[in-house]
Amino acid sequence: MSPEIVALHLGALHPHERALTLLLAFGPFVVLGIVVAVRRRHDLAEERAEAGARPDAGLSEPATPGRPGSPS
């Protein structure tokens, strides 16, 4: 029996089967997105807490004299 005939024999999915298929197909990506969002929030909160403890937080390097926008 060829695969095309088997596929036609199975017919259309019932609504609950379609929902389960979509859940299995896209569910892991939704969970991954939630995990990434939660971890980013946690990391940002941690960085902000560190920045509050250090007065020079947020400065990557000293200002270059003569550069446009430089305070010196």
Phi and psi restraints in degrees (range 20) as a CNS / XPLOR table:
assign (resid 1 and name C) (resid 2 and name N)
       (resid 2 and name CA) (resid 2 and name C) 1.0 -79.6 20.0 2
assign (resid 2 and name N) (resid 2 and name CA)
       (resid 2 and name C) (resid 3 and name N) 1.0 155.2 20.0 2
assign (resid 2 and name C) (resid 3 and name N)
       (resid 3 and name CA) (resid 3 and name C) 1.0 -61.7 20.0 2
assign (resid 3 and name N) (resid 3 and name CA)
       (resid 3 and name C) (resid 4 and name N) 1.0 -30.3 20.0 2
assign (resid 3 and name C) (resid 4 and name N)
       (resid 4 and name CA) (resid 4 and name C) 1.0 -65.2 20.0 2
assign (resid 4 and name N) (resid 4 and name CA)
       (resid 4 and name C) (resid 5 and name N) 1.0 -40.0 20.0 2
assign (resid 4 and name C) (resid 5 and name N)
       (resid 5 and name CA) (resid 5 and name C) 1.0 -68.4 20.0 2
assign (resid 5 and name N) (resid 5 and name CA)
       (resid 5 and name C) (resid 6 and name N) 1.0 -38.6 20.0 2
assign (resid 5 and name C) (resid 6 and name N)
       (resid 6 and name CA) (resid 6 and name C) 1.0 -63.4 20.0 2
assign (resid 6 and name N) (resid 6 and name CA)
       (resid 6 and name C) (resid 7 and name N) 1.0 -43.1 20.0 2
assign (resid 6 and name C) (resid 7 and name N)
       (resid 7 and name CA) (resid 7 and name C) 1.0 -62.9 20.0 2
assign (resid 7 and name N) (resid 7 and name CA)
       (resid 7 and name C) (resid 8 and name N) 1.0 -40.7 20.0 2
assign (resid 7 and name C) (resid 8 and name N)
       (resid 8 and name CA) (resid 8 and name C) 1.0 -69.4 20.0 2
assign (resid 8 and name N) (resid 8 and name CA)
       (resid 8 and name C) (resid 9 and name N) 1.0 -32.3 20.0 2
assign (resid 8 and name C) (resid 9 and name N)
       (resid 9 and name CA) (resid 9 and name C) 1.0 -68.3 20.0 2
assign (resid 9 and name N) (resid 9 and name CA)
       (resid 9 and name C) (resid 10 and name N) 1.0 -33.0 20.0 2
assign (resid 9 and name C) (resid 10 and name N)
       (resid 10 and name CA) (resid 10 and name C) 1.0 -67.4 20.0 2
assign (resid 10 and name N) (resid 10 and name CA)
       (resid 10 and name C) (resid 11 and name N) 1.0 -30.0 20.0 2
assign (resid 10 and name C) (resid 11 and name N)
       (resid 11 and name CA) (resid 11 and name C) 1.0 76.4 20.0 2
assign (resid 11 and name N) (resid 11 and name CA)
       (resid 11 and name C) (resid 12 and name N) 1.0 -169.8 20.0 2
assign (resid 11 and name C) (resid 12 and name N)
       (resid 12 and name CA) (resid 12 and name C) 1.0 -77.2 20.0 2
assign (resid 12 and name N) (resid 12 and name CA)
       (resid 12 and name C) (resid 13 and name N) 1.0 155.2 20.0 2
assign (resid 12 and name C) (resid 13 and name N)
       (resid 13 and name CA) (resid 13 and name C) 1.0 -80.9 20.0 2
assign (resid 13 and name N) (resid 13 and name CA)
       (resid 13 and name C) (resid 14 and name N) 1.0 147.1 20.0 2
assign (resid 13 and name C) (resid 14 and name N)
       (resid 14 and name CA) (resid 14 and name C) 1.0 -73.0 20.0 2
assign (resid 14 and name N) (resid 14 and name CA)
       (resid 14 and name C) (resid 15 and name N) 1.0 159.7 20.0 2
assign (resid 14 and name C) (resid 15 and name N)
       (resid 15 and name CA) (resid 15 and name C) 1.0 -56.5 20.0 2
assign (resid 15 and name N) (resid 15 and name CA)
       (resid 15 and name C) (resid 16 and name N) 1.0 -41.3 20.0 2
assign (resid 15 and name C) (resid 16 and name N)
       (resid 16 and name CA) (resid 16 and name C) 1.0 -70.5 20.0 2
assign (resid 16 and name N) (resid 16 and name CA)
       (resid 16 and name C) (resid 17 and name N) 1.0 -30.3 20.0 2
assign (resid 16 and name C) (resid 17 and name N)
       (resid 17 and name CA) (resid 17 and name C) 1.0 -69.8 20.0 2
assign (resid 17 and name N) (resid 17 and name CA)
       (resid 17 and name C) (resid 18 and name N) 1.0 -38.8 20.0 2
assign (resid 17 and name C) (resid 18 and name N)
       (resid 18 and name CA) (resid 18 and name C) 1.0 -64.2 20.0 2
assign (resid 18 and name N) (resid 18 and name CA)
       (resid 18 and name C) (resid 19 and name N) 1.0 -43.1 20.0 2
assign (resid 18 and name C) (resid 19 and name N)
       (resid 19 and name CA) (resid 19 and name C) 1.0 -63.0 20.0 2
assign (resid 19 and name N) (resid 19 and name CA)
       (resid 19 and name C) (resid 20 and name N) 1.0 -42.4 20.0 2
assign (resid 19 and name C) (resid 20 and name N)
       (resid 20 and name CA) (resid 20 and name C) 1.0 -64.1 20.0 2
assign (resid 20 and name N) (resid 20 and name CA)
       (resid 20 and name C) (resid 21 and name N) 1.0 -40.3 20.0 2
assign (resid 20 and name C) (resid 21 and name N)
       (resid 21 and name CA) (resid 21 and name C) 1.0 -63.2 20.0 2
assign (resid 21 and name N) (resid 21 and name CA)
       (resid 21 and name C) (resid 22 and name N) 1.0 -44.9 20.0 2
assign (resid 21 and name C) (resid 22 and name N)
       (resid 22 and name CA) (resid 22 and name C) 1.0 -65.0 20.0 2
assign (resid 22 and name N) (resid 22 and name CA)
       (resid 22 and name C) (resid 23 and name N) 1.0 -38.8 20.0 2
assign (resid 22 and name C) (resid 23 and name N)
       (resid 23 and name CA) (resid 23 and name C) 1.0 -62.9 20.0 2
assign (resid 23 and name N) (resid 23 and name CA)
       (resid 23 and name C) (resid 24 and name N) 1.0 -43.8 20.0 2
assign (resid 23 and name C) (resid 24 and name N)
       (resid 24 and name CA) (resid 24 and name C) 1.0 -68.8 20.0 2
assign (resid 24 and name N) (resid 24 and name CA)
       (resid 24 and name C) (resid 25 and name N) 1.0 -31.8 20.0 2
assign (resid 24 and name C) (resid 25 and name N)
       (resid 25 and name CA) (resid 25 and name C) 1.0 -76.9 20.0 2
assign (resid 25 and name N) (resid 25 and name CA)
       (resid 25 and name C) (resid 26 and name N) 1.0 -43.2 20.0 2
assign (resid 25 and name C) (resid 26 and name N)
       (resid 26 and name CA) (resid 26 and name C) 1.0 -109.5 20.0 2
assign (resid 26 and name N) (resid 26 and name CA)
       (resid 26 and name C) (resid 27 and name N) 1.0 -13.5 20.0 2
assign (resid 26 and name C) (resid 27 and name N)
       (resid 27 and name CA) (resid 27 and name C) 1.0 -55.7 20.0 2
assign (resid 27 and name N) (resid 27 and name CA)
       (resid 27 and name C) (resid 28 and name N) 1.0 -47.7 20.0 2
assign (resid 27 and name C) (resid 28 and name N)
       (resid 28 and name CA) (resid 28 and name C) 1.0 -60.1 20.0 2
assign (resid 28 and name N) (resid 28 and name CA)
       (resid 28 and name C) (resid 29 and name N) 1.0 -34.9 20.0 2
assign (resid 28 and name C) (resid 29 and name N)
       (resid 29 and name CA) (resid 29 and name C) 1.0 -70.6 20.0 2
assign (resid 29 and name N) (resid 29 and name CA)
       (resid 29 and name C) (resid 30 and name N) 1.0 -36.4 20.0 2
assign (resid 29 and name C) (resid 30 and name N)
       (resid 30 and name CA) (resid 30 and name C) 1.0 -64.9 20.0 2
assign (resid 30 and name N) (resid 30 and name CA)
       (resid 30 and name C) (resid 31 and name N) 1.0 -45.0 20.0 2
assign (resid 30 and name C) (resid 31 and name N)
       (resid 31 and name CA) (resid 31 and name C) 1.0 -62.7 20.0 2
assign (resid 31 and name N) (resid 31 and name CA)
       (resid 31 and name C) (resid 32 and name N) 1.0 -42.8 20.0 2
assign (resid 31 and name C) (resid 32 and name N)
       (resid 32 and name CA) (resid 32 and name C) 1.0 -60.9 20.0 2
assign (resid 32 and name N) (resid 32 and name CA)
       (resid 32 and name C) (resid 33 and name N) 1.0 -43.4 20.0 2
assign (resid 32 and name C) (resid 33 and name N)
       (resid 33 and name CA) (resid 33 and name C) 1.0 -61.5 20.0 2
assign (resid 33 and name N) (resid 33 and name CA)
       (resid 33 and name C) (resid 34 and name N) 1.0 -39.8 20.0 2
assign (resid 33 and name C) (resid 34 and name N)
       (resid 34 and name CA) (resid 34 and name C) 1.0 -65.3 20.0 2
assign (resid 34 and name N) (resid 34 and name CA)
       (resid 34 and name C) (resid 35 and name N) 1.0 -44.2 20.0 2
assign (resid 34 and name C) (resid 35 and name N)
       (resid 35 and name CA) (resid 35 and name C) 1.0 -61.9 20.0 2
assign (resid 35 and name N) (resid 35 and name CA)
       (resid 35 and name C) (resid 36 and name N) 1.0 -43.7 20.0 2
assign (resid 35 and name C) (resid 36 and name N)
       (resid 36 and name CA) (resid 36 and name C) 1.0 -63.0 20.0 2
assign (resid 36 and name N) (resid 36 and name CA)
       (resid 36 and name C) (resid 37 and name N) 1.0 -43.6 20.0 2
assign (resid 36 and name C) (resid 37 and name N)
       (resid 37 and name CA) (resid 37 and name C) 1.0 -63.3 20.0 2
assign (resid 37 and name N) (resid 37 and name CA)
       (resid 37 and name C) (resid 38 and name N) 1.0 -42.7 20.0 2
assign (resid 37 and name C) (resid 38 and name N)
       (resid 38 and name CA) (resid 38 and name C) 1.0 -65.8 20.0 2
assign (resid 38 and name N) (resid 38 and name CA)
       (resid 38 and name C) (resid 39 and name N) 1.0 -42.9 20.0 2
assign (resid 38 and name C) (resid 39 and name N)
       (resid 39 and name CA) (resid 39 and name C) 1.0 -65.0 20.0 2
assign (resid 39 and name N) (resid 39 and name CA)
       (resid 39 and name C) (resid 40 and name N) 1.0 -39.4 20.0 2
assign (resid 39 and name C) (resid 40 and name N)
       (resid 40 and name CA) (resid 40 and name C) 1.0 -63.5 20.0 2
assign (resid 40 and name N) (resid 40 and name CA)
       (resid 40 and name C) (resid 41 and name N) 1.0 -42.1 20.0 2
assign (resid 40 and name C) (resid 41 and name N)
       (resid 41 and name CA) (resid 41 and name C) 1.0 -61.1 20.0 2
assign (resid 41 and name N) (resid 41 and name CA)
       (resid 41 and name C) (resid 42 and name N) 1.0 -42.9 20.0 2
assign (resid 41 and name C) (resid 42 and name N)
       (resid 42 and name CA) (resid 42 and name C) 1.0 -64.0 20.0 2
assign (resid 42 and name N) (resid 42 and name CA)
       (resid 42 and name C) (resid 43 and name N) 1.0 -43.7 20.0 2
assign (resid 42 and name C) (resid 43 and name N)
       (resid 43 and name CA) (resid 43 and name C) 1.0 -65.2 20.0 2
assign (resid 43 and name N) (resid 43 and name CA)
       (resid 43 and name C) (resid 44 and name N) 1.0 -41.0 20.0 2
assign (resid 43 and name C) (resid 44 and name N)
       (resid 44 and name CA) (resid 44 and name C) 1.0 -63.5 20.0 2
assign (resid 44 and name N) (resid 44 and name CA)
       (resid 44 and name C) (resid 45 and name N) 1.0 -41.3 20.0 2
assign (resid 44 and name C) (resid 45 and name N)
       (resid 45 and name CA) (resid 45 and name C) 1.0 -63.8 20.0 2
assign (resid 45 and name N) (resid 45 and name CA)
       (resid 45 and name C) (resid 46 and name N) 1.0 -38.9 20.0 2
assign (resid 45 and name C) (resid 46 and name N)
       (resid 46 and name CA) (resid 46 and name C) 1.0 -66.1 20.0 2
assign (resid 46 and name N) (resid 46 and name CA)
       (resid 46 and name C) (resid 47 and name N) 1.0 -42.5 20.0 2
assign (resid 46 and name C) (resid 47 and name N)
       (resid 47 and name CA) (resid 47 and name C) 1.0 -64.1 20.0 2
assign (resid 47 and name N) (resid 47 and name CA)
       (resid 47 and name C) (resid 48 and name N) 1.0 -40.4 20.0 2
assign (resid 47 and name C) (resid 48 and name N)
       (resid 48 and name CA) (resid 48 and name C) 1.0 -66.3 20.0 2
assign (resid 48 and name N) (resid 48 and name CA)
       (resid 48 and name C) (resid 49 and name N) 1.0 -36.5 20.0 2
assign (resid 48 and name C) (resid 49 and name N)
       (resid 49 and name CA) (resid 49 and name C) 1.0 -66.1 20.0 2
assign (resid 49 and name N) (resid 49 and name CA)
       (resid 49 and name C) (resid 50 and name N) 1.0 -39.6 20.0 2
assign (resid 49 and name C) (resid 50 and name N)
       (resid 50 and name CA) (resid 50 and name C) 1.0 -66.0 20.0 2
assign (resid 50 and name N) (resid 50 and name CA)
       (resid 50 and name C) (resid 51 and name N) 1.0 -40.2 20.0 2
assign (resid 50 and name C) (resid 51 and name N)
       (resid 51 and name CA) (resid 51 and name C) 1.0 -64.7 20.0 2
assign (resid 51 and name N) (resid 51 and name CA)
       (resid 51 and name C) (resid 52 and name N) 1.0 -33.0 20.0 2
assign (resid 51 and name C) (resid 52 and name N)
       (resid 52 and name CA) (resid 52 and name C) 1.0 -69.2 20.0 2
assign (resid 52 and name N) (resid 52 and name CA)
       (resid 52 and name C) (resid 53 and name N) 1.0 -26.8 20.0 2
assign (resid 52 and name C) (resid 53 and name N)
       (resid 53 and name CA) (resid 53 and name C) 1.0 -82.6 20.0 2
assign (resid 53 and name N) (resid 53 and name CA)
       (resid 53 and name C) (resid 54 and name N) 1.0 -24.7 20.0 2
assign (resid 53 and name C) (resid 54 and name N)
       (resid 54 and name CA) (resid 54 and name C) 1.0 -110.3 20.0 2
assign (resid 54 and name N) (resid 54 and name CA)
       (resid 54 and name C) (resid 55 and name N) 1.0 128.8 20.0 2
assign (resid 54 and name C) (resid 55 and name N)
       (resid 55 and name CA) (resid 55 and name C) 1.0 -70.9 20.0 2
assign (resid 55 and name N) (resid 55 and name CA)
       (resid 55 and name C) (resid 56 and name N) 1.0 -26.9 20.0 2
assign (resid 55 and name C) (resid 56 and name N)
       (resid 56 and name CA) (resid 56 and name C) 1.0 -96.3 20.0 2
assign (resid 56 and name N) (resid 56 and name CA)
       (resid 56 and name C) (resid 57 and name N) 1.0 19.2 20.0 2
assign (resid 56 and name C) (resid 57 and name N)
       (resid 57 and name CA) (resid 57 and name C) 1.0 -67.4 20.0 2
assign (resid 57 and name N) (resid 57 and name CA)
       (resid 57 and name C) (resid 58 and name N) 1.0 143.6 20.0 2
assign (resid 57 and name C) (resid 58 and name N)
       (resid 58 and name CA) (resid 58 and name C) 1.0 91.6 20.0 2
assign (resid 58 and name N) (resid 58 and name CA)
       (resid 58 and name C) (resid 59 and name N) 1.0 -10.5 20.0 2
assign (resid 58 and name C) (resid 59 and name N)
       (resid 59 and name CA) (resid 59 and name C) 1.0 -96.4 20.0 2
assign (resid 59 and name N) (resid 59 and name CA)
       (resid 59 and name C) (resid 60 and name N) 1.0 116.2 20.0 2
assign (resid 59 and name C) (resid 60 and name N)
       (resid 60 and name CA) (resid 60 and name C) 1.0 -82.8 20.0 2
assign (resid 60 and name N) (resid 60 and name CA)
       (resid 60 and name C) (resid 61 and name N) 1.0 -32.2 20.0 2
assign (resid 60 and name C) (resid 61 and name N)
       (resid 61 and name CA) (resid 61 and name C) 1.0 -158.2 20.0 2
assign (resid 61 and name N) (resid 61 and name CA)
       (resid 61 and name C) (resid 62 and name N) 1.0 158.9 20.0 2
assign (resid 61 and name C) (resid 62 and name N)
       (resid 62 and name CA) (resid 62 and name C) 1.0 -66.2 20.0 2
assign (resid 62 and name N) (resid 62 and name CA)
       (resid 62 and name C) (resid 63 and name N) 1.0 155.0 20.0 2
assign (resid 62 and name C) (resid 63 and name N)
       (resid 63 and name CA) (resid 63 and name C) 1.0 -65.4 20.0 2
assign (resid 63 and name N) (resid 63 and name CA)
       (resid 63 and name C) (resid 64 and name N) 1.0 144.7 20.0 2
assign (resid 63 and name C) (resid 64 and name N)
       (resid 64 and name CA) (resid 64 and name C) 1.0 -90.1 20.0 2
assign (resid 64 and name N) (resid 64 and name CA)
       (resid 64 and name C) (resid 65 and name N) 1.0 123.5 20.0 2
assign (resid 64 and name C) (resid 65 and name N)
       (resid 65 and name CA) (resid 65 and name C) 1.0 -62.6 20.0 2
assign (resid 65 and name N) (resid 65 and name CA)
       (resid 65 and name C) (resid 66 and name N) 1.0 139.6 20.0 2
assign (resid 65 and name C) (resid 66 and name N)
       (resid 66 and name CA) (resid 66 and name C) 1.0 83.7 20.0 2
assign (resid 66 and name N) (resid 66 and name CA)
       (resid 66 and name C) (resid 67 and name N) 1.0 -5.4 20.0 2
assign (resid 66 and name C) (resid 67 and name N)
       (resid 67 and name CA) (resid 67 and name C) 1.0 -80.0 20.0 2
assign (resid 67 and name N) (resid 67 and name CA)
       (resid 67 and name C) (resid 68 and name N) 1.0 137.3 20.0 2
assign (resid 67 and name C) (resid 68 and name N)
       (resid 68 and name CA) (resid 68 and name C) 1.0 -57.6 20.0 2
assign (resid 68 and name N) (resid 68 and name CA)
       (resid 68 and name C) (resid 69 and name N) 1.0 133.5 20.0 2
assign (resid 68 and name C) (resid 69 and name N)
       (resid 69 and name CA) (resid 69 and name C) 1.0 87.3 20.0 2
assign (resid 69 and name N) (resid 69 and name CA)
       (resid 69 and name C) (resid 70 and name N) 1.0 -1.7 20.0 2
assign (resid 69 and name C) (resid 70 and name N)
       (resid 70 and name CA) (resid 70 and name C) 1.0 -80.8 20.0 2
assign (resid 70 and name N) (resid 70 and name CA)
       (resid 70 and name C) (resid 71 and name N) 1.0 139.0 20.0 2
assign (resid 70 and name C) (resid 71 and name N)
       (resid 71 and name CA) (resid 71 and name C) 1.0 -71.7 20.0 2
assign (resid 71 and name N) (resid 71 and name CA)
       (resid 71 and name C) (resid 72 and name N) 1.0 -16.0 20.0 2
